[in-house]
Amino acid sequence: TVNGEMIEIDVMEFLFNSDEEMKPGKRTPKLKTYGGAIAAAVCIDVKSGILMGKLIKTTANSKEYITHFLNEFAISDYTVKNLSCDAGVVNPGHFQVVTGDTLAWLQSIGIHVNQAEPYNHARGTANIEGGIRLIRALMRIAFVYIFRNPNLMVTSFTKIEIQKLQGEVFFWALSIINRKPVPSFPTISRYESFHGIKP
């Protein structure tokens, strides 16, 4: 396989809930970043293992973040041929008896889509699920480190103000992971495998 031949995409919600926007009988909304994002779309290139991310304000428009990732591959002269994702990413709705707009668009540009069922990632989304678990773990470590720092009180930042930095912490986690070795070729980093230069 080559870079871009197989990618996986999924959406991860952020860690913190917004207690201020909570309404009785409704699902607790996620705390928004300073830019208004409530989640992040994540993409992994299966060959190199590199992770890419995009902060999103809504999960409703999957075509927007899929386009973003396809452009990232095109900039590096890679052609995406296969995309694996949860069925809800490309075909939102409970009844998948018609082809959704995003799925039809991907098929029209020659990308084969492999849809996994929710909570069953055996059909091609194991890599992205593992990547998201790693991102979440690093984000939790970062926030625990910040909140347990005895110097935090001196900075006069509130807990909510720091939690709203989860977008920045998300990109920090991506940069750490992309400097890890490629699982199948441990002498170079994921970044170097994808971009051809050392980070």
Buried (B, 14 or more C-beta within 10 A) or exposed (E): EEBBBBBBBBBBEBBBBBEEEEEEEEEEBBBBBEEEBBBBBBBBBBBBBBBBBBBBBEBEEBBBBBBBBBEBBEEBEBEBBBBBBBBBBBBBEEEBEEEBEBBEBBEEEEBEBBBBEEEEBEEBBBBBBBBBEBBBEBBEEBBEEBEEEEEEEEEEEEEEEBBBBBBBBBEBBBEBBBEBBBEEBEEBBBBBBBBEEEE
